[in-house]
Amino acid sequence: MIGINPLVIVANLDEMGDRELPGCWKDLLDPKWKQSVILRGGSGFFCHAVLLPTYQRYGTEGLESLADNVRQGLHPSQMVKQIDAGAPGALYVMPEFFAHRVKHKERIAIVWPEDGALASPVTLQVKSSRIDELRPVLDFLTGKEVARVLVDAGFPVPYDDVTGREQGKSLLWAGLDHFRMNDLLALNREIDDIFMPRVKVL
């Protein structure tokens, strides 16, 4: 793992009405957000970086509640354009990096949830048989020079002595034990079987 892509909640203040800002991820399951949440997705899929921890923590009921509240699936860059264009949608779940690309900052509130930003690990994998051959490249990619670039872009890194805006903030992740104990492909199918028939995008 060379870094973390943290997912946060971006509230479109023009679309909030009298609803309070969410403080944690569970708040997105509240019926008051019906057809108000935009997640990364499109063409019949939604990002499992959001769905998996929701299922892990809140089960089938949690996934169904989230599905009821989803308005749309977009790429984060499309979310930014939509907010700037003043289009409908109260809450956007997106990488914190993209949240800072919104031009009309007065329209938004970036919420780093109390239980942590959702951690989407940025990983590097290499065949064990090629480690020695690729050592110079691997040392560079996992070194502090690249770590500082990542931190400056808003990606926390596994270095205690590299400082940055998001470094040290709370993160929420399913955890290695969860992945070791479950067949990830089967788990993703299970999640989709619950979520996809229920979600009604506009």
C-alpha positions in Angstrom: 0.0 0.0 0.0 1.5 3.3 -1.1 -1.4 5.5 0.0 -5.1 6.0 0.8 -7.7 7.6 -1.4 -10.1 8.9 1.3 -13.8 9.2 0.4 -15.8 12.0 2.1 -19.3 13.4 1.9 -19.7 16.7 0.0 -22.9 18.5 0.8 -24.5 20.7 -1.9 -25.7 23.5 0.4 -28.2 24.7 -2.2 -30.0 21.4 -2.1 -30.0 20.8 1.7 -33.1 22.6 2.6 -33.7 22.4 6.4 -31.8 19.1 6.7 -28.7 19.0 9.0 -25.3 18.0 7.6 -24.5 14.3 8.1 -21.9 13.6 10.8 -21.2 10.0 10.1 -21.7 7.4 7.4 -24.8 5.9 9.1 -26.5 9.3 8.6 -26.7 8.6 4.8 -29.2 5.8 5.6 -31.7 8.2 7.0 -35.0 8.3 4.9 -34.7 12.1 4.9 -32.0 11.7 2.2 -34.3 9.7 -0.1 -33.2 10.3 -3.8 -30.6 12.8 -2.5 -27.3 10.9 -2.5 -24.9 10.6 -5.5 -22.4 7.8 -5.5 -19.6 6.8 -7.8 -21.2 4.5 -10.4 -22.9 4.2 -13.8 -24.0 1.7 -16.4 -25.4 -0.7 -13.9 -22.7 -0.6 -11.2 -21.9 1.3 -8.0 -18.7 1.6 -6.1 -18.1 -1.2 -3.7 -15.7 1.0 -1.7 -19.0 2.5 -0.3 -21.3 -0.5 -0.5 -19.0 -3.1 1.2 -18.4 -1.2 4.4 -22.1 -0.3 4.5 -23.0 -4.0 4.3 -20.3 -4.9 6.8 -21.5 -2.5 9.4 -25.3 -2.3 8.8 -26.2 -5.5 6.9 -28.9 -5.9 4.3 -31.2 -3.3 5.9 -28.4 -0.7 5.6 -27.7 -1.5 2.0 -31.4 -1.2 1.2 -31.7 2.1 3.0 -28.7 3.5 1.1 -30.2 2.2 -2.2 -33.5 4.1 -1.4 -31.5 7.3 -0.9 -29.3 7.1 -4.1 -30.3 9.5 -6.8 -27.6 8.9 -9.3 -24.3 7.2 -10.1 -21.5 9.4 -11.5 -17.7 9.6 -11.9 -16.2 12.0 -9.3 -15.3 14.4 -12.1 -18.9 14.5 -13.2 -20.0 15.1 -9.6 -17.8 18.2 -9.5 -19.3 19.5 -12.8 -22.8 18.8 -11.5 -22.3 20.8 -8.3 -20.8 23.7 -10.2 -23.7 23.6 -12.7 -26.2 23.8 -9.8 -27.8 20.5 -10.7 -29.9 18.6 -8.1 -28.4 16.3 -5.5 -27.8 17.1 -1.9 -25.0 14.7 -0.8 -22.1 13.4 -2.9 -19.7 10.7 -1.8 -16.4 11.3 -3.6 -12.6 11.3 -3.1 -11.5 14.2 -1.0 -9.1 15.2 -3.8 -12.1 15.8 -6.1 -14.0 17.7 -3.5 -11.4 20.4 -3.7 -11.8 20.7 -7.4 -15.3 22.3 -7.0 -15.0 25.9 -8.3 -18.1 27.2 -6.4 -16.8 26.4 -2.9 -19.5 28.6 -1.4 -22.0 25.9 -2.5 -20.5 23.1 -0.6 -19.5 21.7 2.8 -16.9 19.0 2.9 -17.7 16.5 5.7 -14.9 14.2 7.0 -17.2 11.8 8.9 -16.7 11.3 12.6 -16.2 7.6 12.0 -13.5 8.3 9.4 -13.3 8.9 5.7 -13.8 5.6 3.7 -10.3 4.3 3.0 -9.8 3.1 -0.6 -6.2 1.8 -0.5 -3.8 2.7 -3.4 -1.8 -0.5 -3.8 1.2 -1.7 -5.7 1.4 -5.4 -6.6 4.4 -7.2 -8.2 5.2 -10.8 -8.9 7.6 -12.2 -6.2 9.8 -13.5 -9.0 10.4 -10.0 -10.3 11.0 -8.1 -7.1 14.8 -8.0 -7.4 14.6 -7.0 -11.0 12.2 -4.1 -10.3 13.8 -3.1 -7.0 14.8 0.5 -8.1 11.3 1.2 -9.4 9.7 -0.3 -6.3 11.9 1.6 -4.0 11.0 4.9 -5.8 7.3 4.3 -5.8 7.2 3.3 -2.1 9.7 5.9 -1.1 9.2 9.3 0.6 9.5 11.4 -2.6 6.3 9.8 -4.0 4.7 9.8 -0.5 5.1 13.6 -0.3 3.5 14.0 -3.8 0.6 11.9 -2.6 0.2 13.8 0.6 0.2 17.1 -1.2 -2.6 15.8 -3.4 -4.7 14.7 -0.3 -3.8 11.1 -0.1 -2.7 9.9 3.4 0.5 7.7 3.3 1.9 5.1 5.7 4.7 7.4 6.9 4.6 8.9 10.4 7.2 11.6 9.5 5.4 12.9 6.3 3.1 15.7 7.2 0.1 16.9 5.2 -3.5 18.2 5.3 -5.1 14.7 5.7 -2.3 12.9 7.3 -3.4 11.5 10.7 -7.1 12.0 10.2 -9.4 9.1 11.0 -10.1 6.5 8.3 -12.7 3.7 8.0 -11.8 0.5 6.3 -13.2 -3.0 6.3 -9.9 -4.4 7.4 -7.6 -7.2 6.2 -9.3 -9.8 8.4 -12.6 -9.2 6.7 -11.1 -9.8 3.3 -9.2 -12.9 4.5 -12.4 -14.4 6.0 -14.6 -13.7 2.9 -14.5 -14.5 -0.8 -14.5 -11.0 -2.1 -16.0 -11.8 -5.5 -18.9 -13.8 -3.8 -19.4 -11.0 -1.3 -19.5 -8.3 -4.1 -22.2 -10.4 -5.9 -24.1 -10.7 -2.7 -24.0 -6.9 -2.3 -25.1 -6.3 -5.8 -28.0 -8.8 -5.5 -29.3 -6.7 -2.6 -28.5 -3.2 -3.8 -29.0 -3.1 -7.5 -32.6 -4.3 -7.7 -33.5 -1.7 -5.0 -31.8 1.4 -6.3 -33.8 3.6 -8.6 -31.6 6.2 -10.3 -33.0 9.3 -12.0 
